[in-house]
Amino acid sequence: MSGNDERLKIDMPVIVEGRYDKIKLEAVIDGIIITTDGFGIYRNKRKRALIRRYAEKTGIVILTDSDGAGFQIRNSLKSCIGSGRALNIYIPDVFGKERRKARPSKEGKLGVEGIDIATLRKAFEDAGVIGGSEPRTAWIDKARLFDDGLSGGERSAELRHALCEKLGLPERMSAKALLEALNTLYTENDYITALEAAVQGGTDG
């Protein structure tokens, strides 16, 4: 793999609008990517709390579309993180239409998903957010989630939901997103305490 083909290591979670933006960005960076689900972030208190926690713990990178809606979401995110740290990356105004869409956006600009990889790489490089810090030690992995009943079992989804509720995390987090959040934002003791409470809650119910 050539240097130009290697994904950029980004230590801070990157916030984008939609899942197609996330898919595109996964080809560019190696790091945590969180979607706002467009304006859905306004209704999702737990996801806003998760983003705020990341902003306070590690800082976040905001990469929204360059149209009016994108800037509205960007400003909303900056308001919701309080004293947390946010770095902004902007894509250029490129007019056109994404291939999967029947027609251009209201303003006729390409979103993150429509921007070419070279331009996205340059945006991250110019912003100076490429990782260089010591890698964080992961204290939990997929095997432990399985052993603790959070994956692979009949009631795993229910238990994950209960755990996320105890930790104040979005209830529909994937196993990968849950691992990222646990390793970045919580200690092992936090996890054990929350898991015990989640299990006890299920037992009481």
C-alpha positions as CSV (number, residue, x, y, z in Angstrom):
1,M,0.0,0.0,0.0
2,S,1.5,3.4,-1.0
3,G,1.7,6.3,1.5
4,N,-1.1,8.0,-0.4
5,D,-3.4,5.0,0.1
6,E,-2.9,4.7,3.8
7,R,-5.7,6.0,6.0
8,L,-4.9,8.9,8.2
9,K,-4.8,8.2,12.0
10,I,-7.1,10.6,13.7
11,D,-7.2,10.6,17.5
12,M,-10.3,12.7,17.9
13,P,-13.8,11.5,16.9
14,V,-15.0,13.0,13.7
15,I,-18.6,14.2,13.5
16,V,-20.3,13.9,10.1
17,E,-24.0,14.2,9.1
18,G,-25.0,10.9,7.5
19,R,-24.1,7.3,7.0
20,Y,-22.9,7.8,3.5
21,D,-20.6,10.5,4.7
22,K,-19.3,8.0,7.3
23,I,-18.8,5.3,4.6
24,K,-16.8,7.8,2.5
25,L,-14.7,8.9,5.4
26,E,-13.8,5.4,6.5
27,A,-11.7,5.2,3.3
28,V,-9.8,8.3,4.4
29,I,-9.3,8.1,8.1
30,D,-8.6,5.5,10.8
31,G,-10.6,6.8,13.8
32,I,-14.0,7.1,15.4
33,I,-16.7,8.5,13.2
34,I,-20.1,9.6,14.6
35,T,-23.1,10.6,12.5
36,T,-25.6,13.3,13.5
37,D,-28.3,11.6,11.4
38,G,-28.8,15.1,9.9
39,F,-31.1,17.2,12.0
40,G,-31.9,14.1,14.0
41,I,-29.2,15.2,16.4
42,Y,-31.6,17.8,17.8
43,R,-33.9,15.1,19.1
44,N,-31.3,12.7,20.3
45,K,-30.2,13.9,23.8
46,R,-28.1,10.9,24.4
47,K,-26.1,11.3,21.2
48,R,-25.6,15.0,22.0
49,A,-24.4,13.9,25.5
50,L,-22.0,11.4,23.9
51,I,-20.5,14.0,21.6
52,R,-20.2,16.5,24.5
53,R,-18.4,13.8,26.6
54,Y,-16.0,13.1,23.7
55,A,-15.4,16.9,23.3
56,E,-14.5,17.2,27.0
57,K,-12.3,14.1,27.0
58,T,-10.5,14.1,23.7
59,G,-11.8,17.0,21.6
60,I,-13.8,16.4,18.4
61,V,-13.5,17.3,14.8
62,I,-16.6,18.6,13.0
63,L,-16.9,17.9,9.3
64,T,-20.4,18.8,7.9
65,D,-21.5,19.6,4.4
66,S,-20.8,23.1,3.1
67,D,-24.5,24.1,2.6
68,G,-26.7,26.0,4.9
69,A,-28.0,22.9,6.7
70,G,-24.4,21.7,7.3
71,F,-23.5,25.0,8.9
72,Q,-26.6,24.9,11.0
73,I,-25.7,21.5,12.3
74,R,-22.1,22.6,12.9
75,N,-23.2,25.6,14.9
76,S,-25.6,23.5,16.9
77,L,-22.8,21.1,17.8
78,K,-20.5,23.8,18.9
79,S,-23.3,25.1,21.2
80,C,-24.0,21.8,22.7
81,I,-20.4,20.8,23.7
82,G,-20.1,23.7,26.2
83,S,-16.5,23.9,27.4
84,G,-15.4,21.0,25.3
85,R,-13.0,21.3,22.4
86,A,-14.0,21.2,18.8
87,L,-11.9,21.7,15.6
88,N,-13.6,22.5,12.4
89,I,-12.7,21.0,9.0
90,Y,-14.5,22.4,6.0
91,I,-15.0,21.0,2.5
92,P,-14.9,23.3,-0.5
93,D,-17.9,24.4,-2.4
94,V,-18.2,21.9,-5.2
95,F,-21.3,22.0,-7.3
96,G,-22.7,18.7,-8.6
97,K,-24.8,15.7,-7.6
98,E,-23.9,12.5,-5.7
99,R,-24.3,9.4,-7.9
100,R,-26.9,7.8,-5.6
101,K,-29.2,10.8,-5.7
102,A,-31.8,11.6,-8.3
103,R,-31.2,15.3,-8.2
104,P,-28.7,17.8,-6.6
105,S,-29.2,19.2,-3.1
106,K,-31.2,22.3,-2.6
107,E,-28.0,24.5,-3.0
108,G,-26.5,22.2,-5.7
109,K,-23.4,21.5,-3.6
110,L,-21.8,18.2,-3.0
111,G,-21.8,16.9,0.5
112,V,-18.9,15.1,2.3
113,E,-19.9,11.8,0.5
114,G,-19.4,13.4,-2.9
115,I,-16.0,15.0,-2.3
116,D,-13.0,13.0,-3.7
117,I,-10.7,11.3,-1.3
118,A,-7.6,13.4,-2.2
119,T,-9.5,16.6,-1.2
120,L,-10.7,15.1,2.0
121,R,-7.2,13.9,2.9
122,K,-5.8,17.3,2.2
123,A,-8.5,18.9,4.4
124,F,-7.4,16.8,7.4
125,E,-3.7,17.3,6.7
126,D,-4.2,21.1,6.4
127,A,-6.1,21.2,9.7
128,G,-3.3,19.5,11.6
129,V,-5.4,16.9,13.3
130,I,-3.6,13.8,12.2
131,G,-2.8,11.6,15.2
132,G,0.5,11.5,16.8
133,S,-0.2,10.8,20.4
134,E,0.5,7.6,22.2
135,P,-2.2,5.0,21.5
136,R,-4.7,4.5,24.3
137,T,-4.7,1.2,26.0
138,A,-7.8,-0.8,25.2
139,W,-9.0,-2.4,28.4
140,I,-12.0,-4.2,26.9
141,D,-12.4,-6.1,23.6
142,K,-15.1,-8.0,21.7
143,A,-14.3,-11.2,23.5
144,R,-15.1,-9.6,26.8
145,L,-18.4,-8.2,25.5
146,F,-19.3,-11.7,24.5
147,D,-18.2,-13.2,27.9
148,D,-20.2,-10.6,29.7
149,G,-23.4,-11.4,27.7
150,L,-23.4,-8.2,25.6
151,S,-23.0,-9.9,22.3
152,G,-23.9,-13.3,20.8
153,G,-26.7,-14.1,23.2
154,E,-30.5,-14.1,23.0
155,R,-30.8,-11.2,25.5
156,S,-27.6,-9.4,24.4
157,A,-29.4,-6.5,22.7
158,E,-31.5,-6.0,25.7
159,L,-28.5,-6.0,28.0
160,R,-26.6,-3.6,25.8
161,H,-29.6,-1.3,25.8
162,A,-29.7,-1.4,29.6
163,L,-25.9,-0.8,29.9
164,C,-26.1,2.2,27.5
165,E,-28.9,3.6,29.6
166,K,-26.9,3.3,32.8
167,L,-23.9,5.0,31.1
168,G,-26.0,7.6,29.4
169,L,-25.0,6.4,25.9
170,P,-27.3,6.2,22.8
171,E,-29.3,3.0,23.0
172,R,-28.7,1.9,19.4
173,M,-24.9,1.9,19.5
174,S,-23.2,-0.8,17.5
175,A,-20.8,-3.2,19.3
176,K,-17.9,-1.4,17.7
177,A,-19.2,2.1,18.8
178,L,-19.8,0.8,22.3
179,L,-16.2,-0.6,22.5
180,E,-14.8,2.8,21.3
181,A,-16.8,4.7,23.8
182,L,-15.9,2.3,26.7
183,N,-12.2,2.4,25.9
184,T,-12.1,6.2,25.5
185,L,-14.6,7.6,28.0
186,Y,-14.9,5.1,30.8
187,T,-12.8,3.1,33.3
188,E,-13.1,-0.6,33.8
189,N,-14.7,0.2,37.2
190,D,-17.3,2.5,35.6
191,Y,-18.2,-0.4,33.2
192,I,-18.4,-3.0,36.0
193,T,-20.6,-0.9,38.1
194,A,-22.9,0.0,35.2
195,L,-23.1,-3.6,34.0
196,E,-24.0,-4.9,37.4
197,A,-26.8,-2.3,37.6
198,A,-28.0,-3.3,34.1
199,V,-28.0,-7.0,35.0
200,Q,-29.8,-6.3,38.3
201,G,-32.4,-4.2,36.5
202,G,-33.1,-7.0,34.2
203,T,-33.3,-9.4,37.1
204,D,-35.7,-7.2,39.0
205,G,-37.9,-6.8,35.9
